[in-house]
Amino acid sequence: FGIGETELAMSASIDDMFYGKLTTVFESHAGETEVHIEEAFIQTMALPNGFSARAGRFLSDVGYLNNQHPHTDAFTSRPSAYRAFLGGHYFDDGLRVSYTAPTDLYWTMGAEVFTGQSLRAADEHGEREFETTGVYTAFTKIGGDIGVESSWQLGVSYLRNENGQITPEDHDEEEHAEDEHGEEAHDHAAGYTGQNTYIADFVFKWAPNGNYKYQSLTLSAEYFKVSDFMVDELEEDHHDEEEHHDEGSEKDYHQAWYVSGVYQFSPHWSAGLRYGELDAQQAHEEHFDAQTLKETELSVAYHTSHFSAVRLEVSHQSNVGFDSEMSDNVVTLQYVMSLGAHGAHQF
């Protein structure tokens, strides 16, 4: 039994020039309630020629799911790719500039700059000098309609993390830090980091006559690749060590992907199936151990209204290379509710 992420959000037009939003999140962790600000930003409303700017704390627009709040998800948790590389969903203090092109197809592009604190590599001794402006992103999304019943969107994103590489000092202590503090030691922190992250996503939606109220199908998929996760000195040691392995199983990058399908077969009922894999490298003494995680999730939800849903989910997880190499089967019963008016959901 537990309470998930609880959001208290306020948003409004400040004047004819700016829009503002504040989202405060309450979370239960280790028997205590933690409160943090997830969003606190202003956004322009009057820039010409399709440009807009956002400043403050906000969700990054990389990938497909990241700019959406967890309560809108069709499953009880984010895919392993998001949990491993973005801490579930990546929000930070920074600035975004975006542009929507005047084309027949929907085409938007943008760039962001953030502090990057939650995406920093491990620093067991607290002696690293991190870049205070550590993350830079660039993204583009293009989409359109196929007749009146179908629509699609394709996205490509790049995230540059100046503080994402493991140093020699961190290399020796990283596994110890994980064992001592556990996976949840740093709230919303990435479990695996690197200097370069590449993301590709695709979404397809269908509804009879374009009416999503009674029946709809959503198919989505994303692929993540995180490279350059160790400094040059460690990379040379890594390749020297790799030459002694006949199978050459170690890689110099992390990767993860998932595919998802959600079918709403009546106004009140929907079912979803998602499968994903994570292929990562974990620092261990003088080498890196391969880690593989496979997840399959099946969910059935009853939507009492647009503001309320009861979800039953069965998930199976198998892993290789982790501290606990075993398969887990989890059954979750979840209730999600929204109180009051809220903005339109993302595509």
N, C-alpha and C positions, 0 to 999 in steps of 0.2 A: 504494500500500500504506500502511496506517495503522491505528492502534488508535483506536477511538472512545472514547466516555465509559465509563470503568470505575469502577463503584461498589463500595464496601465498606460494608455496612450492618449495624448491630446494633440490635435492638429487643427490648423486654421490658416486662412489668409491673413497675413499681418497687415498688408495694405495692398495697393495695386502693383507693387513692385516685388514683394517677397511673400513666400509661403513658409510656415514653420511647423515643426513636429517635435514632440518629446515623447519618448517611450522609456518607461522605467520597468525593470524586470525584477521579480522576486523569485528566488530559487532556494530550494531546500537542499542542504549538503551537510552530511555528517551530523544530522540532528539540529543544525542551525540554519536560520534563514539569512540568505545573502541578498543584498539589494545593489543593483548597479544600473547605470544609465546605458541603454543600448542604442538609443537614437536621441540626438539633440542637434538639429540642423536647421538652417535656412536654405531656401532654394529660390532662385530668381524666377519671375513670372513674365518679365517684359523684355528680355533680350531679343534682338532682331535675328532674322534669317535662320531660325531653327536652333539657335544656341541656347544652352542653359548652364547654370553653375550651381553647385551645392557645396556648402561649407559647414563644418562642425563634426559631429559623430554620426555615422550612418553605415548602412550595409553596403559592402562593395558590390559592384555590378558584374563581377566576373562569374562565369558559369551560368547555369540556368536557375538552380535552386537558391543560390546564396542571397539574392535580393528579396527573397520571400521569407516571411516569418514562419517559424515551425508550426504554429497552429493551423496553417493552411495546407500542410502536407497531407498526403493520402496514406502515410505510414507513421508509426509511432516514433521513429527515429530517422535521422539523416543517413544516407548511404555511407559506407566505410570510407569512401574517398573524401567526403566532407569532414568526417570525424578525424581522419588521419592528417589531412593537409591544411584544413581551414578551421579546425577547432569546432566543428559543427556548422557554424555559419560565421563568416568573418565580418566584423564591424570594427571601426577604428576612427580615430580623429584625423581628419584630412580635408582634402579639396577635390572636387570632381568638376570637369568641364566636359559636356557632351553636345553632340550635334545630331539632329535628325534631318536627313536629306529630303529634298522635295521631289521624290521619285514615286513611281506607281507602286513599286514594292516598298514595304516598310524597311527602312535602313537607318540604323542609328549607330553611332560610334562615340567613343569617349576615352578619356584618360583620367587617372586618379593618382594622388600621392597621399601617403599615410605615414603615421609614426611607425607602425609595424611592430609594436611591442609584443603582441600576442603571437607573432610568427617568428620570434627570435629563436635561434638555436639554443640548446641547453648551456647554462652557465653555472656549473655546480659551485664554483668558488666565488662568484660574484665579482670577478676581476676583469671581465671583458669590457672593452670600450665600444659600445654599440653606436651605430649611426642613429641619431635622433629622428631623422627622416629616413626610414628604412625600406619602405615598400612603394613601388611604382607599378601601376597597372595600365593596360590598354585593352580595349575590347571593341568588338563590332558584332551586331546582330542584324540579320536580314530575314524577312519573312513575307508571307503573302497568303492569298486564298486560292483554293482549288475548287472552283464552282462556288455554290452557296453552302455546301455542307462540310467542307474540309479547310483547314488552315495549317500552316507550318512555320517553323522558325529555326534558323541555323545560327549558331554563335561560335565565335572563336575569341579566346582571351589569353592574355599573357600577364604574368605577375613576376616582377623582379624583386627579390628579397635580399637587400644588401647585408642583412644580419643572419642569413639562413644557413651558412656553412658551419660545419663542426670544426673546432680547433683541436690541436693536439691535446690540450688540457681537458676539453670537454669529452674527447674521444675515450679517455681512460675512465671517466666517471659517469658517462651517460646512463649505462645500464644500472649502476648503483643508485643513481638518483631516481630512476623509474621504480626500482624495487622498494626504496625507502618511502617515497612520497605517493606512489600509486599513480594510476592513469589520470586521476582527476586533480593532481597537485596544482596545476595552473588552470583556473577556470577559463574555458574557451580558448585554450592554447593549442597550437598544432602539435600533434604527436610526432610528426616527421617534417623536417624542413629541408630547404634547398635554395640555391640562388635563383634558379629559373623554374617557373611552373607554367606549363602549357595546358590549356583546357579547350576541348571541343564539345559542343552540346547540340542536340537536335530534338525538336518537339513536333509531334503531329497530333492534331485534334480533329475529331469528327463528331457531327451531330446531325440528325435528320432535319433537313430544311434550315440548318443553322440554329436550331432551338435547343439549348443545352439543358433546359429545365426537366425534360422527360427522359432523355436518353443521350449518352455521349461516350466517347472513347478518347483516351489520352495516352499516347505512346511517347516515351522520352528515353534518352540515353545520354551519358556523358563519359568522357575519357580524360584522365589526368595523367600528366607525366611531370615528375619533379627531378631535375638534374642538378649537377654540381653541388652536392650536399656536403662535400669535404674540401678542405683547403688543399693546395697543391702538394704539400708534404705528405699528407695522409693519402692523397690519391696515388702518389708514386708507391707508397707502401702497400696500398690496396692492390695495385696491379702486380707488384712483385709477389704478393701473397697469392694472387689469383693464378699466377703461372704454375704454382705448385699443386693446383687442383686439376685433376685430369678432366673432370666434367666442366670446369669453368662456370660453375653455377652462380657465382657472385656477379652482380650487376652494379653499374655506377649510376643508377637512377632508381627512383621509386615510380610505380605506376598503379593506377586503379581505374576501374570502370564499373558501370552498372547499366542495366536496361530495366525499364519499368512500364507496366501497362495497367491502367485503371479504367474499368468499364462501369458506367452508371446505367443499370438496366431498368430502373424505374425512378420516379421522382424522389423516392426515399431510400433506395438501396444502391450500393456500389460495392465492387470487389476489385482488389488490386493484387498484382503479383510482381515482385521485384527480385532480381538476382544481381549480385555484384561480387567482384574480386579485388583484393588488395595484394600487391606484390611489392614488398619493401625490404630494405636492408637495415639491420640493427647493429650498431657498433658494439663489439664485444672484444675486450682486450686488444690484440693487435690485428684483428680482422673483422669482417662484417659477416653476420649470419643472415641468410635469406629467411624471410617471413612471408607466409601466404595465408590470407584469410578469405574464406568463401561464405557468403550469406545468401539465404533464400527466405523471403518473407511473403506471406499470404495474409491479406487483410480483407475483412468484410465489415462494412459500415452501414449503420442505419441513420439517416439524416432526418431528424424530426423537423428541421426547418433549415433555412440558410444560416442560422446562428447557432446550431446545435447538432452534435453528432455523437453516436456511440459506436466505438470501433473495437472489434475483436481481431487480434492478430496472432498468427502462429509463425515463429521464425526458427530457422535452423542455421547454426553457425559451426563451421569446422575450420581449424587452423593448424598450421605447421610452423614450427620455429619460435613460437611464443613460450613464455614461462610455463603456461598451463596448456599443454597440447591435448585438447579434448574437444569433443563436439558438445554443443549446447543446444537444447531445445527449450524455447521460451514461449509461453502463452501470456498475452497481455490483453487486458480489458481497459479501454481508455474512454473517457468522456471529455469532449472538447466543447467549450461554449464561448460565445462572443456577446458581450453586453454593450448595447448602444450602437450608434452608427459607426461605420468604419469605411475606409477607402476601398476602391475597387481592387480586386486581386490581380496579380500579374498574369500575363499570358501563360 
